[in-house]
Amino acid sequence: MFKSDKRPENKPRKKTSLKLGLEASYSLNRVEGLVVSKDMQRMFRHFEASGMPHEARRAAIRSKYGKKAG
């Protein structure tokens, strides 16, 4: 156990989520060889500015870029 870790041994750690900013995620995408189009960048900025919930973001992405049935 680290000195800075003051929680008891039997208490589990809280699960936290990692949220990257748009610029950081674009940088990671470039390293992986992925390019985010200007249209997608605008869409993601709109999501951030409007405070859209995650499920609504996923639904918007699916409706715009997902495979069409049929």
PQR file with spaces between the fields and no chain letter, atoms N, CA, C, O and H, PARSE charges and radii, in Angstrom:
ATOM       1  N    MET     1       0.848   -1.177    0.000 -0.4000 1.5000
ATOM       2  CA   MET     1       0.000    0.000    0.000 -0.0000 2.0000
ATOM       3  C    MET     1       0.893    1.239    0.000  0.5500 1.7000
ATOM       4  O    MET     1       1.883    1.301    0.730 -0.5500 1.4000
ATOM       5  N    PHE     2       0.537    2.216   -0.819 -0.4000 1.5000
ATOM       6  CA   PHE     2       1.290    3.455   -0.888 -0.0000 2.0000
ATOM       7  C    PHE     2       0.966    4.337    0.302  0.5500 1.7000
ATOM       8  O    PHE     2      -0.133    4.266    0.852 -0.5500 1.4000
ATOM       9  H    PHE     2      -0.266    2.165   -1.411  0.4000 1.0000
ATOM      10  N    LYS     3       1.911    5.160    0.699 -0.4000 1.5000
ATOM      11  CA   LYS     3       1.691    6.055    1.827 -0.0000 2.0000
ATOM      12  C    LYS     3       0.525    7.001    1.579  0.5500 1.7000
ATOM      13  O    LYS     3      -0.218    7.320    2.507 -0.5500 1.4000
ATOM      14  H    LYS     3       2.803    5.218    0.253  0.4000 1.0000
ATOM      15  N    SER     4       0.354    7.454    0.343 -0.4000 1.5000
ATOM      16  CA   SER     4      -0.710    8.404    0.040 -0.0000 2.0000
ATOM      17  C    SER     4      -2.086    7.743   -0.028  0.5500 1.7000
ATOM      18  O    SER     4      -3.105    8.433   -0.074 -0.5500 1.4000
ATOM      19  H    SER     4       0.958    7.195   -0.411  0.4000 1.0000
ATOM      20  N    ASP     5      -2.118    6.421   -0.036 -0.4000 1.5000
ATOM      21  CA   ASP     5      -3.377    5.678   -0.113 -0.0000 2.0000
ATOM      22  C    ASP     5      -3.898    5.459    1.301  0.5500 1.7000
ATOM      23  O    ASP     5      -3.438    4.550    1.992 -0.5500 1.4000
ATOM      24  H    ASP     5      -1.291    5.861    0.001  0.4000 1.0000
ATOM      25  N    LYS     6      -4.844    6.271    1.738 -0.4000 1.5000
ATOM      26  CA   LYS     6      -5.309    6.262    3.118 -0.0000 2.0000
ATOM      27  C    LYS     6      -6.558    5.412    3.336  0.5500 1.7000
ATOM      28  O    LYS     6      -7.077    5.377    4.452 -0.5500 1.4000
ATOM      29  H    LYS     6      -5.218    7.009    1.177  0.4000 1.0000
ATOM      30  N    ARG     7      -7.050    4.737    2.322 -0.4000 1.5000
ATOM      31  CA   ARG     7      -8.260    3.942    2.489 -0.0000 2.0000
ATOM      32  C    ARG     7      -7.928    2.615    3.163  0.5500 1.7000
ATOM      33  O    ARG     7      -6.826    2.092    2.997 -0.5500 1.4000
ATOM      34  H    ARG     7      -6.629    4.766    1.415  0.4000 1.0000
ATOM      35  N    PRO     8      -8.871    2.072    3.919 -0.5600 1.5000
ATOM      36  CA   PRO     8      -8.634    0.762    4.557  0.2800 2.0000
ATOM      37  C    PRO     8      -8.443   -0.323    3.509  0.5500 1.7000
ATOM      38  O    PRO     8      -8.936   -0.202    2.387 -0.5500 1.4000
ATOM      39  N    GLU     9      -7.741   -1.363    3.865 -0.4000 1.5000
ATOM      40  CA   GLU     9      -7.436   -2.467    2.947 -0.0000 2.0000
ATOM      41  C    GLU     9      -8.694   -3.142    2.407  0.5500 1.7000
ATOM      42  O    GLU     9      -8.707   -3.579    1.256 -0.5500 1.4000
ATOM      43  H    GLU     9      -7.341   -1.462    4.776  0.4000 1.0000
ATOM      44  N    ASN    10      -9.735   -3.234    3.205 -0.4000 1.5000
ATOM      45  CA   ASN    10     -10.922   -3.971    2.778 -0.0000 2.0000
ATOM      46  C    ASN    10     -11.914   -3.110    2.008  0.5500 1.7000
ATOM      47  O    ASN    10     -12.921   -3.630    1.526 -0.5500 1.4000
ATOM      48  H    ASN    10      -9.724   -2.879    4.140  0.4000 1.0000
ATOM      49  N    LYS    11     -11.667   -1.828    1.877 -0.4000 1.5000
ATOM      50  CA   LYS    11     -12.588   -0.947    1.156 -0.0000 2.0000
ATOM      51  C    LYS    11     -12.171   -0.877   -0.312  0.5500 1.7000
ATOM      52  O    LYS    11     -11.050   -0.471   -0.616 -0.5500 1.4000
ATOM      53  H    LYS    11     -10.850   -1.406    2.269  0.4000 1.0000
ATOM      54  N    PRO    12     -13.066   -1.271   -1.229 -0.5600 1.5000
ATOM      55  CA   PRO    12     -12.693   -1.243   -2.654  0.2800 2.0000
ATOM      56  C    PRO    12     -12.578    0.192   -3.175  0.5500 1.7000
ATOM      57  O    PRO    12     -13.196    1.115   -2.647 -0.5500 1.4000
ATOM      58  N    ARG    13     -11.780    0.347   -4.213 -0.4000 1.5000
ATOM      59  CA   ARG    13     -11.643    1.651   -4.851 -0.0000 2.0000
ATOM      60  C    ARG    13     -12.913    1.992   -5.612  0.5500 1.7000
ATOM      61  O    ARG    13     -13.604    1.113   -6.127 -0.5500 1.4000
ATOM      62  H    ARG    13     -11.278   -0.403   -4.642  0.4000 1.0000
ATOM      63  N    LYS    14     -13.205    3.282   -5.672 -0.4000 1.5000
ATOM      64  CA   LYS    14     -14.328    3.728   -6.486 -0.0000 2.0000
ATOM      65  C    LYS    14     -13.957    3.597   -7.947  0.5500 1.7000
ATOM      66  O    LYS    14     -12.819    3.862   -8.334 -0.5500 1.4000
ATOM      67  H    LYS    14     -12.644    3.996   -5.254  0.4000 1.0000
ATOM      68  N    LYS    15     -14.904    3.195   -8.744 -0.4000 1.5000
ATOM      69  CA   LYS    15     -14.665    3.142  -10.182 -0.0000 2.0000
ATOM      70  C    LYS    15     -14.837    4.549  -10.733  0.5500 1.7000
ATOM      71  O    LYS    15     -15.842    5.211  -10.474 -0.5500 1.4000
ATOM      72  H    LYS    15     -15.829    2.981   -8.430  0.4000 1.0000
ATOM      73  N    THR    16     -13.870    4.986  -11.477 -0.4000 1.5000
ATOM      74  CA   THR    16     -13.951    6.302  -12.095 -0.0000 2.0000
ATOM      75  C    THR    16     -13.837    6.144  -13.592  0.5500 1.7000
ATOM      76  O    THR    16     -13.265    5.174  -14.090 -0.5500 1.4000
ATOM      77  H    THR    16     -13.054    4.448  -11.687  0.4000 1.0000
ATOM      78  N    SER    17     -14.384    7.099  -14.296 -0.4000 1.5000
ATOM      79  CA   SER    17     -14.272    7.044  -15.748 -0.0000 2.0000
ATOM      80  C    SER    17     -13.274    8.094  -16.194  0.5500 1.7000
ATOM      81  O    SER    17     -13.108    9.133  -15.555 -0.5500 1.4000
ATOM      82  H    SER    17     -14.849    7.886  -13.892  0.4000 1.0000
ATOM      83  N    LEU    18     -12.624    7.806  -17.285 -0.4000 1.5000
ATOM      84  CA   LEU    18     -11.655    8.719  -17.856 -0.0000 2.0000
ATOM      85  C    LEU    18     -12.310    9.456  -18.994  0.5500 1.7000
ATOM      86  O    LEU    18     -12.870    8.844  -19.903 -0.5500 1.4000
ATOM      87  H    LEU    18     -12.759    6.962  -17.804  0.4000 1.0000
ATOM      88  N    LYS    19     -12.240   10.758  -18.946 -0.4000 1.5000
ATOM      89  CA   LYS    19     -12.824   11.551  -20.019 -0.0000 2.0000
ATOM      90  C    LYS    19     -11.713   12.399  -20.625  0.5500 1.7000
ATOM      91  O    LYS    19     -11.087   13.216  -19.948 -0.5500 1.4000
ATOM      92  H    LYS    19     -11.785   11.255  -18.207  0.4000 1.0000
ATOM      93  N    LEU    20     -11.489   12.186  -21.900 -0.4000 1.5000
ATOM      94  CA   LEU    20     -10.493   12.968  -22.610 -0.0000 2.0000
ATOM      95  C    LEU    20     -11.158   14.157  -23.281  0.5500 1.7000
ATOM      96  O    LEU    20     -12.307   14.074  -23.713 -0.5500 1.4000
ATOM      97  H    LEU    20     -11.997   11.523  -22.449  0.4000 1.0000
ATOM      98  N    GLY    21     -10.442   15.247  -23.365 -0.4000 1.5000
ATOM      99  CA   GLY    21     -10.935   16.373  -24.129 -0.0000 2.0000
ATOM     100  C    GLY    21     -10.871   16.063  -25.615  0.5500 1.7000
ATOM     101  O    GLY    21     -10.229   15.100  -26.034 -0.5500 1.4000
ATOM     102  H    GLY    21      -9.508   15.315  -23.014  0.4000 1.0000
ATOM     103  N    LEU    22     -11.534   16.878  -26.396 -0.4000 1.5000
ATOM     104  CA   LEU    22     -11.569   16.633  -27.842 -0.0000 2.0000
ATOM     105  C    LEU    22     -10.179   16.676  -28.453  0.5500 1.7000
ATOM     106  O    LEU    22      -9.831   15.810  -29.256 -0.5500 1.4000
ATOM     107  H    LEU    22     -12.055   17.661  -26.056  0.4000 1.0000
ATOM     108  N    GLU    23      -9.385   17.663  -28.088 -0.4000 1.5000
ATOM     109  CA   GLU    23      -8.053   17.774  -28.684 -0.0000 2.0000
ATOM     110  C    GLU    23      -7.174   16.570  -28.331  0.5500 1.7000
ATOM     111  O    GLU    23      -6.422   16.076  -29.172 -0.5500 1.4000
ATOM     112  H    GLU    23      -9.668   18.367  -27.436  0.4000 1.0000
ATOM     113  N    ALA    24      -7.270   16.108  -27.099 -0.4000 1.5000
ATOM     114  CA   ALA    24      -6.489   14.937  -26.695 -0.0000 2.0000
ATOM     115  C    ALA    24      -6.931   13.701  -27.466  0.5500 1.7000
ATOM     116  O    ALA    24      -6.102   12.895  -27.888 -0.5500 1.4000
ATOM     117  H    ALA    24      -7.880   16.509  -26.416  0.4000 1.0000
ATOM     118  N    SER    25      -8.232   13.557  -27.646 -0.4000 1.5000
ATOM     119  CA   SER    25      -8.711   12.382  -28.379 -0.0000 2.0000
ATOM     120  C    SER    25      -8.317   12.456  -29.848  0.5500 1.7000
ATOM     121  O    SER    25      -8.023   11.427  -30.456 -0.5500 1.4000
ATOM     122  H    SER    25      -8.906   14.211  -27.302  0.4000 1.0000
ATOM     123  N    TYR    26      -8.305   13.659  -30.432 -0.4000 1.5000
ATOM     124  CA   TYR    26      -7.858   13.802  -31.824 -0.0000 2.0000
ATOM     125  C    TYR    26      -6.380   13.441  -31.939  0.5500 1.7000
ATOM     126  O    TYR    26      -5.968   12.815  -32.915 -0.5500 1.4000
ATOM     127  H    TYR    26      -8.543   14.495  -29.937  0.4000 1.0000
ATOM     128  N    SER    27      -5.585   13.830  -30.950 -0.4000 1.5000
ATOM     129  CA   SER    27      -4.161   13.489  -30.967 -0.0000 2.0000
ATOM     130  C    SER    27      -3.962   11.983  -30.901  0.5500 1.7000
ATOM     131  O    SER    27      -3.134   11.432  -31.626 -0.5500 1.4000
ATOM     132  H    SER    27      -5.920   14.339  -30.157  0.4000 1.0000
ATOM     133  N    LEU    28      -4.718   11.315  -30.033 -0.4000 1.5000
ATOM     134  CA   LEU    28      -4.622    9.856  -29.952 -0.0000 2.0000
ATOM     135  C    LEU    28      -5.050    9.209  -31.258  0.5500 1.7000
ATOM     136  O    LEU    28      -4.437    8.237  -31.699 -0.5500 1.4000
ATOM     137  H    LEU    28      -5.390   11.763  -29.444  0.4000 1.0000
ATOM     138  N    ASN    29      -6.088    9.734  -31.876 -0.4000 1.5000
ATOM     139  CA   ASN    29      -6.539    9.197  -33.159 -0.0000 2.0000
ATOM     140  C    ASN    29      -5.452    9.335  -34.213  0.5500 1.7000
ATOM     141  O    ASN    29      -5.225    8.410  -34.993 -0.5500 1.4000
ATOM     142  H    ASN    29      -6.587   10.524  -31.518  0.4000 1.0000
ATOM     143  N    ARG    30      -4.781   10.472  -34.246 -0.4000 1.5000
ATOM     144  CA   ARG    30      -3.708   10.672  -35.233 -0.0000 2.0000
ATOM     145  C    ARG    30      -2.586    9.658  -35.034  0.5500 1.7000
ATOM     146  O    ARG    30      -2.045    9.128  -36.004 -0.5500 1.4000
ATOM     147  H    ARG    30      -4.965   11.224  -33.612  0.4000 1.0000
ATOM     148  N    VAL    31      -2.239    9.389  -33.782 -0.4000 1.5000
ATOM     149  CA   VAL    31      -1.200    8.396  -33.502 -0.0000 2.0000
ATOM     150  C    VAL    31      -1.613    7.029  -34.034  0.5500 1.7000
ATOM     151  O    VAL    31      -0.780    6.277  -34.539 -0.5500 1.4000
ATOM     152  H    VAL    31      -2.679    9.819  -32.993  0.4000 1.0000
ATOM     153  N    GLU    32      -2.889    6.714  -33.920 -0.4000 1.5000
ATOM     154  CA   GLU    32      -3.402    5.432  -34.393 -0.0000 2.0000
ATOM     155  C    GLU    32      -3.661    5.421  -35.902  0.5500 1.7000
ATOM     156  O    GLU    32      -4.030    4.390  -36.465 -0.5500 1.4000
ATOM     157  H    GLU    32      -3.566    7.325  -33.509  0.4000 1.0000
ATOM     158  N    GLY    33      -3.467    6.558  -36.546 -0.4000 1.5000
ATOM     159  CA   GLY    33      -3.675    6.628  -37.982 -0.0000 2.0000
ATOM     160  C    GLY    33      -5.110    6.916  -38.380  0.5500 1.7000
ATOM     161  O    GLY    33      -5.481    6.714  -39.536 -0.5500 1.4000
ATOM     162  H    GLY    33      -3.167    7.395  -36.089  0.4000 1.0000
ATOM     163  N    LEU    34      -5.921    7.384  -37.447 -0.4000 1.5000
ATOM     164  CA   LEU    34      -7.321    7.701  -37.731 -0.0000 2.0000
ATOM     165  C    LEU    34      -7.474    9.202  -37.930  0.5500 1.7000
ATOM     166  O    LEU    34      -6.811    9.997  -37.263 -0.5500 1.4000
ATOM     167  H    LEU    34      -5.619    7.549  -36.508  0.4000 1.0000
ATOM     168  N    VAL    35      -8.334    9.576  -38.833 -0.4000 1.5000
ATOM     169  CA   VAL    35      -8.583   10.982  -39.103 -0.0000 2.0000
ATOM     170  C    VAL    35     -10.048   11.275  -38.828  0.5500 1.7000
ATOM     171  O    VAL    35     -10.931   10.565  -39.308 -0.5500 1.4000
ATOM     172  H    VAL    35      -8.872    8.931  -39.375  0.4000 1.0000
ATOM     173  N    VAL    36     -10.300   12.319  -38.058 -0.4000 1.5000
ATOM     174  CA   VAL    36     -11.671   12.734  -37.762 -0.0000 2.0000
ATOM     175  C    VAL    36     -12.010   13.866  -38.721  0.5500 1.7000
ATOM     176  O    VAL    36     -11.323   14.887  -38.762 -0.5500 1.4000
ATOM     177  H    VAL    36      -9.582   12.896  -37.668  0.4000 1.0000
ATOM     178  N    SER    37     -13.074   13.675  -39.491 -0.4000 1.5000
ATOM     179  CA   SER    37     -13.456   14.674  -40.497 -0.0000 2.0000
ATOM     180  C    SER    37     -13.902   15.975  -39.830  0.5500 1.7000
ATOM     181  O    SER    37     -14.244   15.992  -38.647 -0.5500 1.4000
ATOM     182  H    SER    37     -13.631   12.845  -39.459  0.4000 1.0000
ATOM     183  N    LYS    38     -13.895   17.045  -40.589 -0.4000 1.5000
ATOM     184  CA   LYS    38     -14.350   18.348  -40.088 -0.0000 2.0000
ATOM     185  C    LYS    38     -15.810   18.263  -39.641  0.5500 1.7000
ATOM     186  O    LYS    38     -16.198   18.868  -38.642 -0.5500 1.4000
ATOM     187  H    LYS    38     -13.617   17.031  -41.549  0.4000 1.0000
ATOM     188  N    ASP    39     -16.614   17.506  -40.392 -0.4000 1.5000
ATOM     189  CA   ASP    39     -18.019   17.334  -40.038 -0.0000 2.0000
ATOM     190  C    ASP    39     -18.156   16.659  -38.671  0.5500 1.7000
ATOM     191  O    ASP    39     -18.965   17.081  -37.845 -0.5500 1.4000
ATOM     192  H    ASP    39     -16.299   17.014  -41.204  0.4000 1.0000
ATOM     193  N    MET    40     -17.368   15.617  -38.438 -0.4000 1.5000
ATOM     194  CA   MET    40     -17.406   14.929  -37.152 -0.0000 2.0000
ATOM     195  C    MET    40     -16.907   15.839  -36.033  0.5500 1.7000
ATOM     196  O    MET    40     -17.459   15.824  -34.932 -0.5500 1.4000
ATOM     197  H    MET    40     -16.711   15.274  -39.109  0.4000 1.0000
ATOM     198  N    GLN    41     -15.876   16.625  -36.302 -0.4000 1.5000
ATOM     199  CA   GLN    41     -15.375   17.548  -35.291 -0.0000 2.0000
ATOM     200  C    GLN    41     -16.456   18.552  -34.890  0.5500 1.7000
ATOM     201  O    GLN    41     -16.619   18.851  -33.707 -0.5500 1.4000
ATOM     202  H    GLN    41     -15.428   16.637  -37.196  0.4000 1.0000
ATOM     203  N    ARG    42     -17.192   19.070  -35.874 -0.4000 1.5000
ATOM     204  CA   ARG    42     -18.294   19.993  -35.584 -0.0000 2.0000
ATOM     205  C    ARG    42     -19.358   19.308  -34.739  0.5500 1.7000
ATOM     206  O    ARG    42     -19.876   19.886  -33.784 -0.5500 1.4000
ATOM     207  H    ARG    42     -17.059   18.826  -36.835  0.4000 1.0000
ATOM     208  N    MET    43     -19.676   18.071  -35.100 -0.4000 1.5000
ATOM     209  CA   MET    43     -20.686   17.322  -34.374 -0.0000 2.0000
ATOM     210  C    MET    43     -20.256   17.118  -32.918  0.5500 1.7000
ATOM     211  O    MET    43     -21.063   17.312  -32.008 -0.5500 1.4000
ATOM     212  H    MET    43     -19.254   17.601  -35.876  0.4000 1.0000
ATOM     213  N    PHE    44     -18.998   16.730  -32.685 -0.4000 1.5000
ATOM     214  CA   PHE    44     -18.509   16.506  -31.323 -0.0000 2.0000
ATOM     215  C    PHE    44     -18.479   17.806  -30.525  0.5500 1.7000
ATOM     216  O    PHE    44     -18.786   17.800  -29.333 -0.5500 1.4000
ATOM     217  H    PHE    44     -18.343   16.572  -33.424  0.4000 1.0000
ATOM     218  N    ARG    45     -18.116   18.915  -31.158 -0.4000 1.5000
ATOM     219  CA   ARG    45     -18.140   20.212  -30.463 -0.0000 2.0000
ATOM     220  C    ARG    45     -19.565   20.566  -30.060  0.5500 1.7000
ATOM     221  O    ARG    45     -19.799   21.090  -28.971 -0.5500 1.4000
ATOM     222  H    ARG    45     -17.866   18.919  -32.127  0.4000 1.0000
ATOM     223  N    HIS    46     -20.526   20.273  -30.957 -0.4000 1.5000
ATOM     224  CA   HIS    46     -21.933   20.521  -30.642 -0.0000 2.0000
ATOM     225  C    HIS    46     -22.371   19.676  -29.445  0.5500 1.7000
ATOM     226  O    HIS    46     -23.069   20.169  -28.559 -0.5500 1.4000
ATOM     227  H    HIS    46     -20.336   19.847  -31.841  0.4000 1.0000
ATOM     228  N    PHE    47     -21.967   18.412  -29.417 -0.4000 1.5000
ATOM     229  CA   PHE    47     -22.301   17.540  -28.290 -0.0000 2.0000
ATOM     230  C    PHE    47     -21.790   18.145  -26.986  0.5500 1.7000
ATOM     231  O    PHE    47     -22.523   18.219  -26.000 -0.5500 1.4000
ATOM     232  H    PHE    47     -21.400   18.011  -30.136  0.4000 1.0000
ATOM     233  N    GLU    48     -20.530   18.575  -26.986 -0.4000 1.5000
ATOM     234  CA   GLU    48     -19.928   19.142  -25.787 -0.0000 2.0000
ATOM     235  C    GLU    48     -20.636   20.422  -25.362  0.5500 1.7000
ATOM     236  O    GLU    48     -20.936   20.605  -24.182 -0.5500 1.4000
ATOM     237  H    GLU    48     -19.935   18.514  -27.787  0.4000 1.0000
ATOM     238  N    ALA    49     -20.905   21.309  -26.318 -0.4000 1.5000
ATOM     239  CA   ALA    49     -21.510   22.604  -26.005 -0.0000 2.0000
ATOM     240  C    ALA    49     -22.935   22.448  -25.474  0.5500 1.7000
ATOM     241  O    ALA    49     -23.365   23.203  -24.602 -0.5500 1.4000
ATOM     242  H    ALA    49     -20.661   21.161  -27.276  0.4000 1.0000
ATOM     243  N    SER    50     -23.656   21.474  -25.999 -0.4000 1.5000
ATOM     244  CA   SER    50     -25.052   21.303  -25.602 -0.0000 2.0000
ATOM     245  C    SER    50     -25.208   20.457  -24.343  0.5500 1.7000
ATOM     246  O    SER    50     -26.293   20.401  -23.763 -0.5500 1.4000
ATOM     247  H    SER    50     -23.306   20.860  -26.707  0.4000 1.0000
ATOM     248  N    GLY    51     -24.128   19.796  -23.916 -0.4000 1.5000
ATOM     249  CA   GLY    51     -24.216   18.940  -22.734 -0.0000 2.0000
ATOM     250  C    GLY    51     -25.082   17.715  -22.956  0.5500 1.7000
ATOM     251  O    GLY    51     -25.705   17.201  -22.026 -0.5500 1.4000
ATOM     252  H    GLY    51     -23.247   19.841  -24.386  0.4000 1.0000
ATOM     253  N    MET    52     -25.114   17.254  -24.196 -0.4000 1.5000
ATOM     254  CA   MET    52     -25.938   16.112  -24.578 -0.0000 2.0000
ATOM     255  C    MET    52     -25.515   14.862  -23.802  0.5500 1.7000
ATOM     256  O    MET    52     -24.320   14.592  -23.679 -0.5500 1.4000
ATOM     257  H    MET    52     -24.609   17.671  -24.951  0.4000 1.0000
ATOM     258  N    PRO    53     -26.481   14.094  -23.276 -0.5600 1.5000
ATOM     259  CA   PRO    53     -26.135   12.863  -22.558  0.2800 2.0000
ATOM     260  C    PRO    53     -25.489   11.828  -23.489  0.5500 1.7000
ATOM     261  O    PRO    53     -25.670   11.866  -24.706 -0.5500 1.4000
ATOM     262  N    HIS    54     -24.738   10.912  -22.891 -0.4000 1.5000
ATOM     263  CA   HIS    54     -23.977    9.929  -23.677 -0.0000 2.0000
ATOM     264  C    HIS    54     -24.856    9.086  -24.586  0.5500 1.7000
ATOM     265  O    HIS    54     -24.500    8.845  -25.739 -0.5500 1.4000
ATOM     266  H    HIS    54     -24.590   10.880  -21.903  0.4000 1.0000
ATOM     267  N    GLU    55     -25.990    8.638  -24.088 -0.4000 1.5000
ATOM     268  CA   GLU    55     -26.857    7.789  -24.913 -0.0000 2.0000
ATOM     269  C    GLU    55     -27.380    8.558  -26.118  0.5500 1.7000
ATOM     270  O    GLU    55     -27.487    8.002  -27.211 -0.5500 1.4000
ATOM     271  H    GLU    55     -26.280    8.833  -23.151  0.4000 1.0000
ATOM     272  N    ALA    56     -27.703    9.825  -25.929 -0.4000 1.5000
ATOM     273  CA   ALA    56     -28.169   10.648  -27.052 -0.0000 2.0000
ATOM     274  C    ALA    56     -27.044   10.860  -28.063  0.5500 1.7000
ATOM     275  O    ALA    56     -27.291   10.888  -29.269 -0.5500 1.4000
ATOM     276  H    ALA    56     -27.616   10.277  -25.042  0.4000 1.0000
ATOM     277  N    ARG    57     -25.817   11.010  -27.582 -0.4000 1.5000
ATOM     278  CA   ARG    57     -24.662   11.149  -28.494 -0.0000 2.0000
ATOM     279  C    ARG    57     -24.499    9.892  -29.338  0.5500 1.7000
ATOM     280  O    ARG    57     -24.323    9.955  -30.555 -0.5500 1.4000
ATOM     281  H    ARG    57     -25.616   10.987  -26.602  0.4000 1.0000
ATOM     282  N    ARG    58     -24.563    8.739  -28.657 -0.4000 1.5000
ATOM     283  CA   ARG    58     -24.416    7.469  -29.388 -0.0000 2.0000
ATOM     284  C    ARG    58     -25.525    7.301  -30.421  0.5500 1.7000
ATOM     285  O    ARG    58     -25.273    6.843  -31.536 -0.5500 1.4000
ATOM     286  H    ARG    58     -24.706    8.688  -27.668  0.4000 1.0000
ATOM     287  N    ALA    59     -26.743    7.668  -30.057 -0.4000 1.5000
ATOM     288  CA   ALA    59     -27.869    7.546  -30.987 -0.0000 2.0000
ATOM     289  C    ALA    59     -27.672    8.463  -32.197  0.5500 1.7000
ATOM     290  O    ALA    59     -27.963    8.065  -33.325 -0.5500 1.4000
ATOM     291  H    ALA    59     -26.947    8.039  -29.151  0.4000 1.0000
ATOM     292  N    ALA    60     -27.184    9.678  -31.973 -0.4000 1.5000
ATOM     293  CA   ALA    60     -26.947   10.610  -33.073 -0.0000 2.0000
ATOM     294  C    ALA    60     -25.856   10.085  -34.009  0.5500 1.7000
ATOM     295  O    ALA    60     -25.971   10.201  -35.229 -0.5500 1.4000
ATOM     296  H    ALA    60     -26.948   10.001  -31.057  0.4000 1.0000
ATOM     297  N    ILE    61     -24.809    9.515  -33.439 -0.4000 1.5000
ATOM     298  CA   ILE    61     -23.716    8.968  -34.254 -0.0000 2.0000
ATOM     299  C    ILE    61     -24.220    7.765  -35.048  0.5500 1.7000
ATOM     300  O    ILE    61     -23.920    7.633  -36.234 -0.5500 1.4000
ATOM     301  H    ILE    61     -24.716    9.421  -32.448  0.4000 1.0000
ATOM     302  N    ARG    62     -24.994    6.878  -34.389 -0.4000 1.5000
ATOM     303  CA   ARG    62     -25.536    5.713  -35.088 -0.0000 2.0000
ATOM     304  C    ARG    62     -26.440    6.116  -36.242  0.5500 1.7000
ATOM     305  O    ARG    62     -26.371    5.535  -37.325 -0.5500 1.4000
ATOM     306  H    ARG    62     -25.238    6.985  -33.425  0.4000 1.0000
ATOM     307  N    SER    63     -27.292    7.116  -36.010 -0.4000 1.5000
ATOM     308  CA   SER    63     -28.230    7.506  -37.060 -0.0000 2.0000
ATOM     309  C    SER    63     -27.516    8.148  -38.244  0.5500 1.7000
ATOM     310  O    SER    63     -27.966    8.036  -39.384 -0.5500 1.4000
ATOM     311  H    SER    63     -27.349    7.588  -35.130  0.4000 1.0000
ATOM     312  N    LYS    64     -26.406    8.818  -37.970 -0.4000 1.5000
ATOM     313  CA   LYS    64     -25.693    9.503  -39.054 -0.0000 2.0000
ATOM     314  C    LYS    64     -24.709    8.579  -39.780  0.5500 1.7000
ATOM     315  O    LYS    64     -24.613    8.621  -41.006 -0.5500 1.4000
ATOM     316  H    LYS    64     -26.041    8.910  -37.044  0.4000 1.0000
ATOM     317  N    TYR    65     -23.982    7.748  -39.032 -0.4000 1.5000
ATOM     318  CA   TYR    65     -22.902    6.963  -39.623 -0.0000 2.0000
ATOM     319  C    TYR    65     -23.115    5.462  -39.598  0.5500 1.7000
ATOM     320  O    TYR    65     -22.336    4.728  -40.206 -0.5500 1.4000
ATOM     321  H    TYR    65     -24.060    7.714  -38.035  0.4000 1.0000
ATOM     322  N    GLY    66     -24.153    4.977  -38.907 -0.4000 1.5000
ATOM     323  CA   GLY    66     -24.385    3.547  -38.781 -0.0000 2.0000
ATOM     324  C    GLY    66     -24.865    2.930  -40.080  0.5500 1.7000
ATOM     325  O    GLY    66     -25.345    3.622  -40.978 -0.5500 1.4000
ATOM     326  H    GLY    66     -24.785    5.573  -38.412  0.4000 1.0000
ATOM     327  N    LYS    67     -24.725    1.594  -40.163 -0.4000 1.5000
ATOM     328  CA   LYS    67     -25.214    0.877  -41.341 -0.0000 2.0000
ATOM     329  C    LYS    67     -26.719    0.963  -41.395  0.5500 1.7000
ATOM     330  O    LYS    67     -27.399    0.882  -40.371 -0.5500 1.4000
ATOM     331  H    LYS    67     -24.335    1.032  -39.433  0.4000 1.0000
ATOM     332  N    LYS    68     -27.226    1.124  -42.580 -0.4000 1.5000
ATOM     333  CA   LYS    68     -28.670    1.137  -42.790 -0.0000 2.0000
ATOM     334  C    LYS    68     -29.133   -0.308  -42.998  0.5500 1.7000
ATOM     335  O    LYS    68     -28.503   -1.061  -43.741 -0.5500 1.4000
ATOM     336  H    LYS    68     -26.674    1.189  -43.412  0.4000 1.0000
ATOM     337  N    ALA    69     -30.217   -0.690  -42.355 -0.4000 1.5000
ATOM     338  CA   ALA    69     -30.755   -2.047  -42.505 -0.0000 2.0000
ATOM     339  C    ALA    69     -31.397   -2.186  -43.886  0.5500 1.7000
ATOM     340  O    ALA    69     -31.990   -1.246  -44.416 -0.5500 1.4000
ATOM     341  H    ALA    69     -30.729   -0.078  -41.752  0.4000 1.0000
ATOM     342  N    GLY    70     -31.265   -3.342  -44.428 -0.4000 1.5000
ATOM     343  CA   GLY    70     -31.960   -3.567  -45.698 -0.0000 2.0000
ATOM     344  C    GLY    70     -31.120   -4.021  -46.740  0.5500 1.7000
ATOM     345  O    GLY    70     -31.588   -4.246  -47.857 -0.5500 1.4000
ATOM     346  H    GLY    70     -30.784   -4.106  -43.997  0.4000 1.0000
